[in-house]
Amino acid sequence: MLTIYGVYRSRASRNIWLAEELGIPFKNVAVIQHYRSVPAGMLHTQSPEFLKINPSGLIPSIDDDGLVLHESLAINLYLARKHGGPLAGATVAEEGQIAMWALWAATGVEPHAINVLYHRLGNPNGVKDPKIADAAVDALKGPFAVLDKALEKSGWLVGDRFTVADLNAAEIVRYAQPAPELFEAAPRVKAWLAACQARPAFKKMWAARDAEPA
């Protein structure tokens, strides 16, 4: 049995979405970020019990029949590779492309997209800085243009179908949604993200996320 450690309002959402896409039975152990308001008796990222799973004290982590992995994007690459199907790479070349897009999104998009999210909507310390948000939007114009061009051929990142590459990137790009001007300037990105988020597995994950306390 696959166990996913982390609350839905965390990067564990990426792994839960993929598990739902693949139809993998899983157990979710709710582990909340330690800097949030932690309900009495709930595991958090600095709980001794969780630190035995991930000494870094970060979510998500998984335990897949004894194999423990951390880092949400790597977990998704592993699960897609293990369970096959159209979400995984069909060739070595596609596997390379899938890994490329995961690293591209993590390094080139996520740091700025998080600043858009935190400084336009709010963040754990309650401080919003419009200058930081505006700088992040400017930094994302280039990556959004690259992504828009990559979607020109089929509307998807790898091959002509939805894959784990799209799922991983979409979960990062969505952080930038409080900056609609980025999506208006990249219409293929806007349509692609809407198509990803229209998938039943995403909607199921998101409904559970919405039901979770903020």
Secondary structure in CASP SS format (residue, H / E / C, confidence):
PFRMAT SS
TARGET T0000
AUTHOR 0000-0000-0000
METHOD secondary structure of the structure
MODEL  1
M C 1.00
L E 1.00
T E 1.00
I E 1.00
Y E 1.00
G C 1.00
V C 1.00
Y C 1.00
R C 1.00
S C 1.00
R C 1.00
A H 1.00
S H 1.00
R H 1.00
N H 1.00
I H 1.00
W H 1.00
L H 1.00
A H 1.00
E H 1.00
E H 1.00
L H 1.00
G C 1.00
I C 1.00
P C 1.00
F E 1.00
K E 1.00
N E 1.00
V E 1.00
A C 1.00
V E 1.00
I E 1.00
Q C 1.00
H C 1.00
Y C 1.00
R C 1.00
S C 1.00
V C 1.00
P C 1.00
A C 1.00
G C 1.00
M C 1.00
L E 1.00
H E 1.00
T C 1.00
Q C 1.00
S C 1.00
P H 1.00
E H 1.00
F H 1.00
L H 1.00
K C 1.00
I C 1.00
N C 1.00
P C 1.00
S C 1.00
G C 1.00
L C 1.00
I C 1.00
P C 1.00
S E 1.00
I E 1.00
D E 1.00
D E 1.00
D C 1.00
G C 1.00
L E 1.00
V E 1.00
L E 1.00
H E 1.00
E C 1.00
S H 1.00
L H 1.00
A H 1.00
I H 1.00
N H 1.00
L H 1.00
Y H 1.00
L H 1.00
A H 1.00
R H 1.00
K H 1.00
H H 1.00
G C 1.00
G C 1.00
P C 1.00
L C 1.00
A C 1.00
G C 1.00
A C 1.00
T C 1.00
V H 1.00
A H 1.00
E H 1.00
E H 1.00
G H 1.00
Q H 1.00
I H 1.00
A H 1.00
M H 1.00
W H 1.00
A H 1.00
L H 1.00
W H 1.00
A H 1.00
A H 1.00
T H 1.00
G H 1.00
V H 1.00
E H 1.00
P H 1.00
H H 1.00
A H 1.00
I H 1.00
N H 1.00
V H 1.00
L H 1.00
Y H 1.00
H H 1.00
R H 1.00
L C 1.00
G C 1.00
N C 1.00
P C 1.00
N C 1.00
G C 1.00
V C 1.00
K C 1.00
D C 1.00
P H 1.00
K H 1.00
I H 1.00
A H 1.00
D H 1.00
A H 1.00
A H 1.00
V H 1.00
D H 1.00
A H 1.00
L H 1.00
K H 1.00
G H 1.00
P H 1.00
F H 1.00
A H 1.00
V H 1.00
L H 1.00
D H 1.00
K H 1.00
A H 1.00
L C 1.00
E C 1.00
K C 1.00
S C 1.00
G C 1.00
W C 1.00
L C 1.00
V C 1.00
G C 1.00
D C 1.00
R C 1.00
F C 1.00
T C 1.00
V H 1.00
A H 1.00
D H 1.00
L H 1.00
N H 1.00
A H 1.00
A H 1.00
E H 1.00
I H 1.00
V H 1.00
R H 1.00
Y H 1.00
A H 1.00
Q C 1.00
P C 1.00
A C 1.00
P H 1.00
E H 1.00
L H 1.00
F H 1.00
E H 1.00
A C 1.00
A C 1.00
P H 1.00
R H 1.00
V H 1.00
K H 1.00
A H 1.00
W H 1.00
L H 1.00
A H 1.00
A H 1.00
C H 1.00
Q H 1.00
A C 1.00
R C 1.00
P H 1.00
A H 1.00
F H 1.00
K H 1.00
K H 1.00
M H 1.00
W H 1.00
A H 1.00
A H 1.00
R H 1.00
D H 1.00
A H 1.00
E C 1.00
P C 1.00
A C 1.00
END
